[in-house]
Amino acid sequence: MFKSRKKPGNAVVGLEIDPSHLAAAEVRVNGSLSLTHGAVAELGPGILRDGEVADGVALADELRRLFADNELPTTVRLGVAHQRIVVRTLDVPVVDDPRMLEEVVRLQAPDHIPVPMDEAILDFQPLGTVSTPEGPRTRVVIVAVRRDMIDRLVGAATDAGLTIAGIDLSAFAMVRALRTPGSQDAVLYVNLAGLTNVAVANDTGCLFTRAATGGLDEMLGALMERRGLTSEHARGWIQHVGLETPLDQVEGDAELVAAVRQTLEEGVHTIADAVRNSLIFYRTQASAESVERGVLTGPAVGIPGFAEALSGQLHMPIEPLAVAGPADRTDLGRLTVAAGLAVDDTR
C-alpha cells in the first residue's frame, strides 16, 4: 500500500515508527521470513501522539541516531498505524485489467471513505473473486490516509537522510510476517505496543484492520505514576512479574510486585475491550468471516502469561508469536512488524 512501483537496487529496511519505539529490520525470505539484522530504540514521550508525528525534528534526530549507531542501510519501507486511518472492504464488478480495476475503485471509493479525496492518499489491495447475491465480484480492501499525516512522517524520515522505498500499513506488515500460507480460516492478529493494532486476515490477505490508542504504553504510564518508576524500570518489572507466576513466588518488594500485577490485570481488561470492540465492528460487515483464533505480537509477547490472559478475556485461543530470528534475540516481538515491512506485499 502506498508503495513505490520502482524496485530499489539496494536492501530495504523495514521501519516501524511506534509511539513507544523505533524498530528497523533486515530480513531473509527463503520460503519463510526470518530476521537477519534488527535494531530497536525507545522513543521519548511527545514525539508521536496516537501514531501521528508531533515533533518531526526530534523524530528525525532519533532516526538518524538509530541508523548510524547500527550501520543500517538507509533505504526504508515505512509502516503507518493510526486510529484515523480508514480501511473498508468493497465488492466491485470483476475487472481483469489492473488499470480498469483501479479506475472502478477510485470511482466508488468516495461513497465509502469519510475523508475528502483531495485531502487523502488512497490505495487498495485486491483479495480475489468472491460469490455474492449479485454474482461474482472482485473484493478489495481500500485504505485512505490523510495526506498531512503521511507528509509529516515522510518529512522526518527524509530529514534523517533516509530514502523511502514505500509506505505500508503496519497491520498488513504484521500479517505478512506471521501468516501461515495454506489456512483459509480468518485469524485475529494483535500487535500490542504503543498502540493496539488489530487485524483480521485469511490466506488471501488482510480483511480488516483498526488501531486503538493505549496499548502497552498505557500500562507503563500507570505503573510509572503509581510507583514513581522510570520507563526502563517499569518495563523491566512488568516483564519480571508477568501474569503467570503466583504473586508469593515472585521475587522483589511485595507491594511493588502486587502493584505491577494489578496494573497488568487492568491492562489486559482494557486491551481485551479494545480488541473485542474491533471484532464487533468487523462482524457487522456483510463480508465478515468467522474468527475463531488469534495471535499476539509486539513487546507484549515478552510478558509471561499475557497472551493466555487475553485469550481468557476474548474466549478464543490466542498464541504469542514473533518473527523468526537469531536465538539470542529477546526483542523479536518488537521487530515483527518491521520485519514484515522489509518485504512488499507481492512476495
Order of alpha helices (4+ residues) and beta strands (2+ residues): beta-beta-beta-beta-beta-alpha-beta-beta-alpha-beta-beta-alpha-beta-alpha-beta-beta-beta-alpha-alpha-alpha-beta-alpha-beta-alpha
